[in-house]
Amino acid sequence: VLVKNGGKATDYIGLGLVKKPGLPTIMVPTTAGTGSEVTFTSVFTMRETKTKGGINSPFLYPHTAIVDPELTLNLPPLMTAHSGMDALTHAIESFTSLQAHFASVPISFKAIELISENLRGSVFNGRHYPYREGMMQGSYLAGLGLAMSGVGAVHALAYPLGAFFGIPHGLANAVMLPYVLEYNFPGNIEEFCQIALAMGEEDFDLTGRELAFRAVEATFDLSEDIGIPMTLNELDIPEDAVPQMAEAAVKVTRPIQNNPRPVTVETAKEIYTRAFEGR
């Protein structure tokens, strides 16, 4: 981007600020993962201001993506878990986004299915190619869903964890995901029922609300099974940082606006507080 457009990277943080294509890129993902090989976003942490932001432009789409699961066979379990939950976050948030549409929904749904079916296996038996293949496919589809309909409050609330305390992006998303889902589900019963089914939950004689909450429980279970910290305490985040984090989170406007339930400073504080309390 800078070779052809000049200036500094921070000049282009926002939407549609890049005026012309940069050099062609070939993306080769080595995790499953961010889905960056099919998205138009490049995320930055500004250490001076302790904020995060992204360059969002169609000129950031790569010319070519080489998606090879073999490149992930030696990925350590911890990195597999963190990056896999990042992909699941993309899949679920793009599925429930207010910008979701008829073309994005089936892509995001399939991503949820693939990741839910293969993440545990990839963490505990990472040399098993079918698990890695399923995760790479899921991450790729989640990236497509993200590019089509955006993400939500998980990303907004995760950003301050990275900007203020250096928590890696995938881990921050992983910790916040079940708590934001817990907040979102009461007003989105139908979508959460579909998420629960995509994650392998059975409906049997459950009410719609009970099945919807199974999506939240399934996410907690998955996180716990693969070794994700279950509270912000485990990340050594000071609880007195909640007000500052909440103020910063609601300024991440695009994900907040995409979220299926409105998020204010006060409700962001409530979600963070729940993440300190635990399941």
LOBA-565249 format. One record per residue (C-alpha): residue in one letter; x, y, z. Coordinates in steps of 0.5 Angstrom, whole numbers, plus 500, padded with zeros to 3 digits. Each point is the difference from the previous one (the first is absolute). Example, Ala and Ser with C-alpha at 12.3 -4.5 7.8 and 13.67 -1.06 7.14 Angstrom:
<sites>
a525491516 s502507498 
</sites>
This chain:
<sites>
v500500500 l505505502 v505499494 k494502495 n496505505 g506503504 g499503507 k500496507 a496494501 t496504505 d497504495 y496495497 i497497506 g492500499 l496498494 g501502493 l506505501 v505496496 k499503493 k504495495 p502493500 g507498503 l505495498 p496493499 t501495506 i500493500 m497498507 v502493503 p497499507 t503495505 t495500505 a492499500 g500506502 t498507498 g498499493 s504506497 e501496494 v493502498 t499507504 f501507498 t502502507 s507501503 v500501508 f505505503 t502501508 m502507501 r504499506 e501508501 t492501501 k499493502 t494499495 k499495494 g497501494 g500498493 i501502492 n494497497 s500501492 p499495494 f507502498 l502495506 y497494497 p506495498 h501498493 t501493501 a499496507 i503493501 v496496505 d504494502 p498496506 e507497500 l503506502 t496500507 l502493502 n506502504 l496506503 p501499508 p493499504 l500506503 m500504494 t495495497 a495502505 h501507500 s500501493 g494495499 m496504505 d502506496 a497497494 l494497504 t499508502 h500502493 a495495498 i495501505 e500507500 s499501493 f494495500 t497504505 s502507498 l495505498 q503501493 a499492499 h497498494 f497495495 a507498497 s504501507 v496496504 p501493497 i507501500 s501502507 f495495502 k505494497 a506504503 i497499507 e499492498 l507499498 i503503505 s496497506 e501493497 n508501499 l503505505 r500495506 g503495495 s505505498 v502502507 f501493502 n502496494 g503505496 r504496495 h493497498 y499503493 p493500499 y499504507 r505505497 e496500493 g494501504 m502506504 m504503494 q493500496 g496502506 s505506501 y500502492 l492500500 a500504507 g505505496 l495501494 g494500505 l504506504 a501504493 m493499498 s497502507 g505502505 v501499507 g497502507 a501502507 v504494501 h506503496 a498507503 l501498507 a506496498 y504506497 p501503507 l503494503 g505500494 a501507500 f501501508 f503494502 g503496494 i495494500 p501497493 h494501496 g498493499 l500499508 a496506501 n495498495 a500493503 v499503507 m494505499 l496496495 p496496505 y498506504 v498504494 l496494497 e497500507 y498507500 n498499493 f495494500 p494502503 g498505494 n502495495 i497493502 e499498493 e507501497 f503497507 c496494499 q503499493 i507501503 a499495505 l498495495 a506502496 m504499506 g498493501 e494501505 e494496500 d493503500 f496494503 d494503504 l504507502 t496506499 g503505495 r503504506 e503494503 l503498493 a503507499 f503500507 r504493498 a504505495 v503504505 e501493505 a503497494 t505506499 f502500507 d501492500 l504500493 s504506503 e501496507 d502494496 i506503496 g503504506 i497507499 p500504506 m493501503 t501506503 l503507499 n504499507 e504494497 l503505495 d502505506 i495505497 p499505506 e492501502 d501507501 a502501492 v492498499 p498507499 q506502495 m499494496 a492501499 e501507498 a506498495 a495494498 v494504498 k505504495 v501494496 t494503496 r499495494 p500493504 i496504506 q495502494 n500493497 n498496507 p493497500 r499504507 p502507501 v506501505 t501506504 v505502505 e496497506 t499493496 a507500498 k502500507 e495495502 i503495495 y507501503 t497499507 r497494498 a507498496 f503501507 e495496504 g501494495 r495495498 
</sites>
